[in-house]
Amino acid sequence: MSLPSARRRANARSNARLFVMTEPLEARRMLAVNVGINFQPPNRPVPAGYLPDVGRTYSDYGDGFTYGWDVANTAYRDRNNSLSPDQRYDTLTHTQLYGNRTWALKVPNGTYSVYVAAGDPVTINAFYGIMVEGKRAVWGAPTQDMPWVGGTVTVEVTDGTLTLRRAVGSKNNKLNFIQIVQQS
């Protein structure tokens, strides 16, 4: 018998006497949410620090987040307009063009500060109204000098999903981007 095969059998016998104690793992918990979503056509530059929403239905985007629309939303635009301060304001989606659309992001229950920007550097024939978790975040008409309307709202999520909808009374809603920061 060779020395290596004798050593293997001896190791196998000693390993058979070992036992492993395991300790249950703690439940996985998502760290505090701090995310920006830019509403833009596919294959366009994504602003630094943002994730792209390209009109898919609510699903796992493969970037660690699950978000999207109640139905596919392909009414996306990239205006390439010099009035836009940056790509976030230059890209947009319509939330009413082909029916009223609802957008959602899966998040842990808690309190969130949400900034919403709405507008279009090309056309201002609108009155923007966007609700986040039932609270009005955006409400106002654009002007030639200021084609965007934005607003921040603090909301409580109790069902694991942060939801945006059009506000009653809005007309020709266009959504540029949102910033979501978990407070608790």
DOGUMI-834306 format. One record per residue (C-alpha): residue in three letters; x, y, z; residue number from 1. Coordinates in nm, 4 decimals. Each point is the difference from the previous one (the first is absolute). Layout:
! DOGUMI-834306
+------+----------+----------+----------+-----+
| rest |     east |    north |       up |  nr |
+------+----------+----------+----------+-----+
|  ala |        X |        Y |        Z | NUM |
...
+------+----------+----------+----------+-----+
! end
This chain:
! DOGUMI-834306
+------+----------+----------+----------+-----+
| rest |     east |    north |       up |  nr |
+------+----------+----------+----------+-----+
|  met |   0.0000 |   0.0000 |   0.0000 |   1 |
|  ser |   0.1376 |   0.3384 |  -0.0945 |   2 |
|  leu |   0.0324 |   0.2796 |   0.2504 |   3 |
|  pro |  -0.2426 |   0.2387 |  -0.1777 |   4 |
|  ser |  -0.2853 |  -0.2555 |  -0.0108 |   5 |
|  ala |   0.0547 |  -0.0904 |   0.3681 |   6 |
|  arg |  -0.0098 |   0.3703 |   0.0890 |   7 |
|  arg |  -0.3274 |   0.0448 |  -0.1946 |   8 |
|  arg |  -0.1656 |  -0.2878 |   0.1901 |   9 |
|  ala |   0.1220 |   0.1361 |   0.3346 |  10 |
|  asn |  -0.1337 |   0.3473 |  -0.0870 |  11 |
|  ala |  -0.3329 |  -0.1495 |  -0.1082 |  12 |
|  arg |  -0.0345 |  -0.1831 |   0.3360 |  13 |
|  ser |   0.0853 |   0.3116 |   0.2027 |  14 |
|  asn |  -0.2352 |   0.2183 |  -0.2096 |  15 |
|  ala |  -0.2830 |  -0.2465 |   0.0609 |  16 |
|  arg |   0.0158 |   0.0884 |   0.3698 |  17 |
|  leu |  -0.0335 |   0.3743 |  -0.0634 |  18 |
|  phe |  -0.3352 |   0.1639 |   0.0220 |  19 |
|  val |  -0.1036 |   0.3439 |  -0.1087 |  20 |
|  met |  -0.2119 |   0.2329 |   0.2046 |  21 |
|  thr |  -0.1989 |   0.2530 |  -0.1941 |  22 |
|  glu |  -0.1500 |   0.3175 |   0.1230 |  23 |
|  pro |  -0.3159 |   0.1314 |  -0.1634 |  24 |
|  leu |   0.0589 |   0.3051 |  -0.2181 |  25 |
|  glu |  -0.1764 |   0.3256 |   0.0698 |  26 |
|  ala |  -0.2764 |   0.0915 |  -0.2407 |  27 |
|  arg |   0.1287 |   0.2000 |  -0.2970 |  28 |
|  arg |  -0.0972 |   0.3622 |   0.0173 |  29 |
|  met |   0.0360 |   0.2577 |  -0.2744 |  30 |
|  leu |   0.2116 |   0.2956 |   0.1016 |  31 |
|  ala |  -0.1650 |   0.3403 |  -0.0026 |  32 |
|  val |  -0.1266 |   0.0865 |  -0.3466 |  33 |
|  asn |   0.1589 |   0.2973 |  -0.1757 |  34 |
|  val |  -0.0665 |  -0.0204 |  -0.3734 |  35 |
|  gly |  -0.0629 |   0.2228 |  -0.2986 |  36 |
|  ile |  -0.2011 |  -0.1228 |  -0.2978 |  37 |
|  asn |   0.0184 |   0.1760 |  -0.3370 |  38 |
|  phe |  -0.2865 |  -0.0562 |  -0.2444 |  39 |
|  gln |   0.1638 |  -0.0351 |  -0.3396 |  40 |
|  pro |  -0.0041 |  -0.1904 |  -0.3287 |  41 |
|  pro |   0.2175 |  -0.3122 |  -0.0196 |  42 |
|  asn |   0.3617 |   0.0363 |  -0.1156 |  43 |
|  arg |   0.0357 |   0.3614 |   0.1139 |  44 |
|  pro |   0.2663 |   0.1287 |   0.2404 |  45 |
|  val |  -0.1017 |  -0.0554 |   0.3622 |  46 |
|  pro |   0.0690 |   0.2951 |   0.2312 |  47 |
|  ala |   0.2665 |  -0.0696 |   0.2634 |  48 |
|  gly |  -0.1528 |  -0.1358 |   0.3212 |  49 |
|  tyr |  -0.3272 |  -0.1037 |  -0.1661 |  50 |
|  leu |  -0.1559 |  -0.3217 |  -0.1212 |  51 |
|  pro |  -0.1919 |   0.0014 |  -0.3296 |  52 |
|  asp |  -0.3678 |  -0.0743 |  -0.0285 |  53 |
|  val |  -0.0663 |  -0.0857 |  -0.3652 |  54 |
|  gly |  -0.3719 |  -0.0736 |   0.0164 |  55 |
|  arg |  -0.0103 |  -0.3652 |   0.1063 |  56 |
|  thr |  -0.2769 |  -0.1402 |   0.2110 |  57 |
|  tyr |   0.0694 |  -0.0438 |   0.3714 |  58 |
|  ser |   0.2871 |  -0.2514 |   0.0194 |  59 |
|  asp |   0.3504 |  -0.0630 |   0.1301 |  60 |
|  tyr |   0.2285 |   0.2227 |  -0.2062 |  61 |
|  gly |   0.3061 |  -0.2038 |   0.1015 |  62 |
|  asp |   0.1592 |   0.2979 |   0.1744 |  63 |
|  gly |  -0.1164 |  -0.0939 |   0.3487 |  64 |
|  phe |  -0.3361 |   0.1723 |  -0.0388 |  65 |
|  thr |  -0.3460 |  -0.1032 |  -0.1119 |  66 |
|  tyr |  -0.1990 |   0.2778 |  -0.1647 |  67 |
|  gly |  -0.2095 |   0.0922 |  -0.3001 |  68 |
|  trp |  -0.3444 |   0.0727 |  -0.1400 |  69 |
|  asp |  -0.3395 |  -0.1650 |   0.0362 |  70 |
|  val |   0.0115 |  -0.0558 |  -0.3790 |  71 |
|  ala |   0.2860 |   0.0509 |  -0.2460 |  72 |
|  asn |   0.0578 |   0.3710 |  -0.0539 |  73 |
|  thr |   0.1860 |   0.0769 |  -0.3219 |  74 |
|  ala |  -0.0855 |   0.3722 |  -0.0139 |  75 |
|  tyr |   0.3600 |   0.1049 |   0.0774 |  76 |
|  arg |   0.1857 |   0.2971 |  -0.1484 |  77 |
|  asp |   0.3543 |   0.1380 |  -0.0111 |  78 |
|  arg |  -0.0396 |   0.3619 |  -0.1097 |  79 |
|  asn |   0.3704 |   0.0910 |  -0.0454 |  80 |
|  asn |  -0.1025 |   0.3567 |   0.0762 |  81 |
|  ser |   0.2467 |   0.2695 |   0.1056 |  82 |
|  leu |  -0.2495 |   0.1339 |   0.2573 |  83 |
|  ser |   0.0403 |  -0.3179 |   0.2065 |  84 |
|  pro |   0.2506 |   0.0448 |   0.2838 |  85 |
|  asp |   0.1039 |  -0.3672 |  -0.0312 |  86 |
|  gln |  -0.1137 |  -0.3405 |  -0.1274 |  87 |
|  arg |  -0.2465 |  -0.0456 |   0.2892 |  88 |
|  tyr |  -0.2055 |   0.2963 |  -0.1230 |  89 |
|  asp |   0.0441 |  -0.0849 |  -0.3687 |  90 |
|  thr |  -0.1521 |  -0.3502 |   0.0191 |  91 |
|  leu |  -0.3585 |  -0.0687 |   0.0957 |  92 |
|  thr |  -0.2919 |  -0.2341 |  -0.0154 |  93 |
|  his |  -0.3668 |   0.0762 |  -0.0451 |  94 |
|  thr |  -0.2210 |  -0.1273 |   0.2794 |  95 |
|  gln |  -0.3337 |   0.0671 |  -0.1711 |  96 |
|  leu |   0.0601 |  -0.0238 |  -0.3771 |  97 |
|  tyr |  -0.1368 |  -0.3556 |  -0.0434 |  98 |
|  gly |  -0.2032 |  -0.0221 |   0.3181 |  99 |
|  asn |   0.0832 |   0.0817 |   0.3597 | 100 |
|  arg |   0.3172 |  -0.1794 |   0.1061 | 101 |
|  thr |   0.1091 |  -0.1008 |   0.3512 | 102 |
|  trp |   0.3676 |  -0.0495 |   0.0898 | 103 |
|  ala |   0.1359 |  -0.1838 |   0.3069 | 104 |
|  leu |   0.3281 |  -0.0877 |   0.1741 | 105 |
|  lys |   0.0373 |  -0.2880 |   0.2458 | 106 |
|  val |   0.1363 |   0.1358 |   0.3312 | 107 |
|  pro |   0.0041 |  -0.0996 |   0.3652 | 108 |
|  asn |  -0.2847 |   0.1473 |   0.2027 | 109 |
|  gly |   0.0979 |   0.3332 |   0.1501 | 110 |
|  thr |   0.0071 |   0.3753 |  -0.0492 | 111 |
|  tyr |   0.1380 |   0.1473 |  -0.3230 | 112 |
|  ser |   0.0841 |   0.3428 |  -0.1349 | 113 |
|  val |  -0.0830 |   0.0047 |  -0.3711 | 114 |
|  tyr |   0.0887 |   0.2737 |  -0.2497 | 115 |
|  val |  -0.1874 |  -0.0126 |  -0.3322 | 116 |
|  ala |   0.0835 |   0.2060 |  -0.3110 | 117 |
|  ala |  -0.2537 |   0.0426 |  -0.2798 | 118 |
|  gly |   0.0311 |   0.1911 |  -0.3237 | 119 |
|  asp |   0.0961 |   0.0305 |  -0.3633 | 120 |
|  pro |   0.2372 |   0.2579 |  -0.1502 | 121 |
|  val |  -0.1886 |  -0.0150 |  -0.3322 | 122 |
|  thr |  -0.3698 |   0.0330 |   0.0877 | 123 |
|  ile |  -0.1672 |   0.1664 |   0.2952 | 124 |
|  asn |  -0.3665 |  -0.0821 |  -0.0733 | 125 |
|  ala |  -0.0396 |  -0.1801 |   0.3305 | 126 |
|  phe |  -0.0980 |   0.0191 |   0.3617 | 127 |
|  tyr |   0.2160 |  -0.2370 |   0.2016 | 128 |
|  gly |  -0.1403 |  -0.1914 |   0.2927 | 129 |
|  ile |   0.1724 |  -0.3056 |   0.1431 | 130 |
|  met |  -0.0920 |  -0.1873 |   0.3160 | 131 |
|  val |   0.2419 |  -0.2119 |   0.2051 | 132 |
|  glu |  -0.1678 |  -0.2423 |   0.2404 | 133 |
|  gly |  -0.3156 |   0.2103 |  -0.0216 | 134 |
|  lys |   0.1762 |   0.3301 |   0.0784 | 135 |
|  arg |   0.0382 |   0.2741 |  -0.2579 | 136 |
|  ala |   0.3686 |   0.0467 |  -0.0871 | 137 |
|  val |  -0.0356 |   0.2038 |  -0.3208 | 138 |
|  trp |  -0.2720 |   0.2533 |  -0.0754 | 139 |
|  gly |   0.0377 |   0.2831 |  -0.2458 | 140 |
|  ala |   0.0188 |   0.1327 |  -0.3514 | 141 |
|  pro |   0.3260 |   0.0383 |  -0.1916 | 142 |
|  thr |   0.0975 |   0.3282 |  -0.1644 | 143 |
|  gln |   0.2226 |   0.0927 |  -0.2934 | 144 |
|  asp |   0.2675 |   0.1114 |   0.2475 | 145 |
|  met |  -0.0427 |  -0.3001 |   0.2295 | 146 |
|  pro |  -0.1317 |  -0.3066 |  -0.1827 | 147 |
|  trp |   0.0496 |  -0.2265 |   0.3043 | 148 |
|  val |  -0.1946 |  -0.0308 |   0.3224 | 149 |
|  gly |   0.1402 |  -0.1949 |   0.2924 | 150 |
|  gly |  -0.0832 |  -0.0763 |   0.3562 | 151 |
|  thr |   0.1001 |  -0.2003 |   0.3061 | 152 |
|  val |  -0.2346 |  -0.1975 |   0.2185 | 153 |
|  thr |   0.0542 |  -0.2197 |   0.3062 | 154 |
|  val |  -0.2031 |  -0.3195 |  -0.0100 | 155 |
|  glu |  -0.0536 |  -0.3156 |   0.2019 | 156 |
|  val |   0.0204 |  -0.3344 |  -0.1840 | 157 |
|  thr |  -0.1910 |  -0.2810 |   0.1730 | 158 |
|  asp |  -0.0447 |  -0.2534 |  -0.2827 | 159 |
|  gly |   0.3604 |  -0.0388 |  -0.1221 | 160 |
|  thr |  -0.0600 |   0.2061 |  -0.3140 | 161 |
|  leu |   0.0500 |   0.3728 |  -0.0595 | 162 |
|  thr |  -0.2572 |   0.1046 |  -0.2629 | 163 |
|  leu |  -0.0344 |   0.3012 |  -0.2334 | 164 |
|  arg |  -0.3286 |   0.0911 |  -0.1736 | 165 |
|  arg |  -0.1367 |   0.2976 |  -0.1859 | 166 |
|  ala |  -0.1943 |   0.2491 |   0.2069 | 167 |
|  val |  -0.3608 |   0.0718 |  -0.0893 | 168 |
|  gly |  -0.0056 |   0.3271 |  -0.1926 | 169 |
|  ser |   0.3367 |  -0.0489 |  -0.1666 | 170 |
|  lys |   0.0288 |   0.0233 |  -0.3769 | 171 |
|  asn |   0.2723 |  -0.1346 |  -0.2320 | 172 |
|  asn |   0.2179 |  -0.1166 |   0.2925 | 173 |
|  lys |   0.3658 |  -0.0624 |  -0.0819 | 174 |
|  leu |   0.2395 |  -0.1552 |   0.2498 | 175 |
|  asn |   0.3772 |   0.0672 |  -0.0138 | 176 |
|  phe |   0.1585 |  -0.1558 |   0.3084 | 177 |
|  ile |  -0.0479 |  -0.0833 |   0.3655 | 178 |
|  gln |   0.2338 |  -0.0124 |   0.2997 | 179 |
|  ile |  -0.0977 |  -0.2265 |   0.2885 | 180 |
|  val |   0.1688 |   0.0107 |   0.3403 | 181 |
|  gln |  -0.1087 |  -0.2199 |   0.2905 | 182 |
|  gln |  -0.0360 |   0.1956 |   0.3238 | 183 |
|  ser |  -0.0832 |  -0.2892 |   0.2339 | 184 |
+------+----------+----------+----------+-----+
! end
